[in-house]
């Protein structure tokens, strides 16, 4: 693949990649959106699991980053709903949560196959690394 002059390999890996961030706390959502956007990705925000489902009806995304504890549909319910739908069965997820609970981490990995589980307060570099790692795997 030939890149346009001035474009880097990283630009080609991020171009056109879309991420849905599901976070009910607006201040956290805005910070995370800014951080991920700086990596070169198109980031959309939903403030609930229900809003995320509505967004996904109209928009294709490469990755969903979701909080677990949210009013209404929680993050695990969102992930389960998506994984039960053939259209989203291979969707990639990153979990962000205040739960630093070994049982919840085990559930995320065992029941949903989620490799990236980042607890709050979190180091933004861990989130950046997870996003980049997942997106690179989609480009290969």
C-alpha positions as CSV (number, residue, x, y, z in Angstrom):
1,X,0.0,0.0,0.0
2,X,1.4,3.4,-1.0
3,X,0.8,6.3,1.3
4,X,0.2,9.9,0.2
5,X,3.1,12.2,0.7
6,X,3.3,13.4,4.2
7,X,1.2,10.5,5.5
8,X,2.7,8.1,8.1
9,X,2.0,4.4,8.6
10,X,0.1,5.4,11.8
11,X,-2.1,7.8,9.9
12,X,-3.1,5.0,7.5
13,X,-3.9,2.7,10.5
14,X,-6.2,5.3,12.2
15,X,-7.8,6.8,9.1
16,X,-11.4,5.9,8.9
17,X,-11.4,4.0,12.2
18,X,-14.4,4.8,14.4
19,X,-14.7,4.2,18.2
20,X,-17.9,4.3,20.3
21,X,-17.2,5.5,23.8
22,X,-20.0,4.6,26.3
23,X,-19.6,6.5,29.5
24,X,-22.4,8.0,31.7
25,X,-20.2,10.6,33.4
26,X,-19.9,13.5,30.9
27,X,-16.6,14.9,32.3
28,X,-14.9,11.5,32.0
29,X,-16.4,11.0,28.5
30,X,-15.1,14.4,27.3
31,X,-11.6,13.7,28.6
32,X,-11.5,10.2,27.1
33,X,-12.9,11.4,23.8
34,X,-10.1,14.1,23.6
35,X,-7.4,11.5,24.4
36,X,-8.6,9.0,21.8
37,X,-9.3,11.6,19.2
38,X,-5.6,12.8,19.5
39,X,-4.6,9.3,18.5
40,X,-6.3,9.9,15.2
41,X,-9.6,8.0,15.6
42,X,-13.1,9.3,15.0
43,X,-14.8,9.0,18.5
44,X,-18.5,9.1,19.1
45,X,-19.9,9.2,22.6
46,X,-23.0,7.6,24.0
47,X,-24.0,8.3,27.6
48,X,-25.9,5.0,28.2
49,X,-26.1,1.5,27.0
50,X,-29.5,2.2,25.3
51,X,-28.0,5.3,23.5
52,X,-25.1,3.1,22.4
53,X,-27.5,0.6,20.8
54,X,-29.3,3.4,19.0
55,X,-26.0,4.9,17.8
56,X,-24.9,1.5,16.5
57,X,-28.1,1.2,14.4
58,X,-26.9,4.1,12.3
59,X,-23.1,4.0,12.6
60,X,-20.5,1.3,12.1
61,X,-17.7,1.3,14.6
62,X,-14.5,-0.7,15.0
63,X,-14.3,-0.7,18.8
64,X,-16.6,-0.1,21.7
65,X,-15.1,1.3,24.9
66,X,-17.7,1.0,27.7
67,X,-18.1,1.7,31.4
68,X,-19.7,-1.1,33.3
69,X,-21.8,0.6,36.0
70,X,-24.3,2.8,34.3
71,X,-28.0,3.6,35.0
72,X,-30.4,1.4,33.0
73,X,-28.5,-1.0,30.8
74,X,-25.0,-1.7,32.3
75,X,-21.9,-2.4,30.2
76,X,-22.1,-6.2,30.6
77,X,-25.7,-6.1,29.3
78,X,-24.6,-3.9,26.4
79,X,-21.8,-6.3,25.5
80,X,-24.0,-9.3,25.8
81,X,-26.7,-7.7,23.6
82,X,-24.2,-6.9,20.9
83,X,-22.4,-10.2,21.0
84,X,-25.8,-12.0,20.6
85,X,-26.4,-10.1,17.4
86,X,-24.5,-11.6,14.4
87,X,-23.8,-8.2,13.1
88,X,-21.7,-7.3,16.2
89,X,-20.6,-10.8,17.2
90,X,-16.9,-10.0,16.4
91,X,-17.0,-6.5,17.9
92,X,-14.0,-5.5,19.9
93,X,-14.4,-4.1,23.4
94,X,-12.5,-2.3,26.1
95,X,-14.0,-2.1,29.6
96,X,-13.5,1.0,31.7
97,X,-14.8,0.8,35.2
98,X,-14.5,1.7,38.9
99,X,-14.9,-2.0,39.7
100,X,-11.4,-3.2,40.7
101,X,-13.0,-6.6,41.3
102,X,-11.3,-9.8,40.4
103,X,-14.7,-11.6,39.9
104,X,-15.9,-8.9,37.4
105,X,-12.5,-9.0,35.6
106,X,-12.8,-12.8,35.4
107,X,-16.4,-12.5,34.1
108,X,-15.3,-10.1,31.4
109,X,-12.6,-12.4,30.2
110,X,-14.5,-15.7,30.6
111,X,-18.0,-14.8,29.6
112,X,-17.3,-12.1,27.0
113,X,-13.8,-12.8,25.8
114,X,-12.7,-9.3,26.7
115,X,-9.0,-8.8,27.1
116,X,-8.8,-5.2,28.1
117,X,-10.3,-4.3,31.4
118,X,-9.1,-0.9,32.7
119,X,-10.0,0.3,36.2
120,X,-10.7,3.9,37.3
121,X,-8.8,6.0,38.2
122,X,-6.8,4.8,35.2
123,X,-3.6,5.8,33.6
124,X,-4.5,7.2,30.2
125,X,-1.5,5.5,28.7
126,X,-3.0,2.1,29.4
127,X,-6.2,3.1,27.6
128,X,-4.1,4.5,24.7
129,X,-2.1,1.3,24.5
130,X,-5.3,-0.9,24.5
131,X,-6.9,1.2,21.7
132,X,-3.7,1.1,19.6
133,X,-3.2,-2.6,20.1
134,X,-6.8,-3.5,19.1
135,X,-6.8,-1.2,16.1
136,X,-3.5,-2.5,14.8
137,X,-4.9,-6.1,15.0
138,X,-7.8,-4.9,12.8
139,X,-5.4,-3.6,10.2
140,X,-3.5,-6.8,9.8
